[in-house]
Amino acid sequence: MKCLLPWLLSAAYLLVACDAGRTTATPPPTATPVPPALGAGFRYSTYGPRADPGPEYWVSVGQRMAAKFAGARPQAIWIVGNFGGDGTTWLSFPGEHSDSHILFSPTDDNEAALKRFDEAGVQVWLQVEPGDAPVTDLIELMLARYGSHPCVIGVGVDVEWFHSDGTPEGRAVTDEEAAAWVAAARAFNPRYRLFLKHWEQEKMPPVYRDGVLFVDDSQQFESFDAMVDEFSAWGRAFAPTPVGFQFGYAADRDWWGTLADPAGEIGRAILARVPNTQALYWVDFTILEVFPESGG
């Protein structure tokens, strides 16, 4: 039997093996994927701060938060779809859609900030609180509107409001749904990822992990140690898949308010206990207390 020798060329190697009439080519070595750098910043919503301080303030917060952790990139969760009751989602930009659960704002409330984030190198996740609206459609609407911004790195779904009955509990996400949402994001950009957010592990997809960041937004902890213990359990549950955390809620002010550097001390404690941490966010409800507009 004639042995055909296909040659595989690369800058690094040339290796062909012929055995008993079969040709086996050793594939070129591939570099170990480098995980994305730690993202550190804030969570923004239209209903969080008492007033929106504007794009320059948010850039400053992202930079100040990231500076607390070696090698971190300024990053934000930017909510563009609010749960509106009766299963609806209000998108904070103009648009049209046939589904009655998807409502739009007459003005664009995000473009100025996203443009500034492009310039400043602040990475952004675009998040929705979906209600009963089809999540794939929401992802497509968000990315059709804002996917051209270099700052955008992916999309997020707050599962607390996924088919919610009006309370922040939501329905668990299936593996099939998570895979479809990742695919919808990657259809715009193969580098895009998806985050899923809740405080209950059982609300996350049981098996599917590709392209997903799992964010815990639990609150009402008795102490600093209680928070770190619960966040550690979240990290272990999804390891080695990356996880992220939202913290700084008013309900926990009694203990974090006594810290000299609340955002830095909490973040460092999480990183020490949860090695698969990839994102740290201070919530906007108390952000002006910890990151004053004066830049202190």
C-alpha angles and dihedrals in degrees: 000000000000114000112221113208113206110192120221111201129195136151089258108042153003115203129160127167125191118195127173094333094315124107117217118189120197108224119237116268113265125211117249106258112255110228116233114270120260111281116214127178140084149309116240131196134162089243099045111078119044087243134001107256091200139247097299091057093050092049088052093050092050091050094045093048094047092048089065092068127054113250095000123148122221106256140172142195102219113192113213099165122056126194105249104188126257088060094295130136122210112211113205095226136062121271149118133248135163095227110095091213091067115079129177139212118238089228135048109246098178112045098085093051094045091050090052091048089054090056095044099043096244111155117224138202113199108219135194134193094215108193107179094330116119104263095210089057091049090052091050092049093049094048095042086057101039109011092103090068112101090213092068113098100167149316134275138207122205099216091195087078098038104121087339122181088218096284125094096256107092131179123290116262116240124222090247092053093048091049091049092050092050089049091051091053094045091051085072096039126357089217094059119111137194130233124201118200133201138112096236116079093208091064090067123086108275099226114001113101110149112123094355131129114196113215123196115204099176121151144168094078122171092223147351090266092051090055094049091047092053093045090049090056089052091052093049092048093060102028131167087023110089120260136194138198139217116203144153099085120166089240088068097042092106090073105023090048089067093058121100092220107016098179094044097042094047092046094049092049090052093048091051092054103031111050094182092060111132103164138039123185133181111212121243095231091081101014097115089059094056099030106034119197090245087071097245 
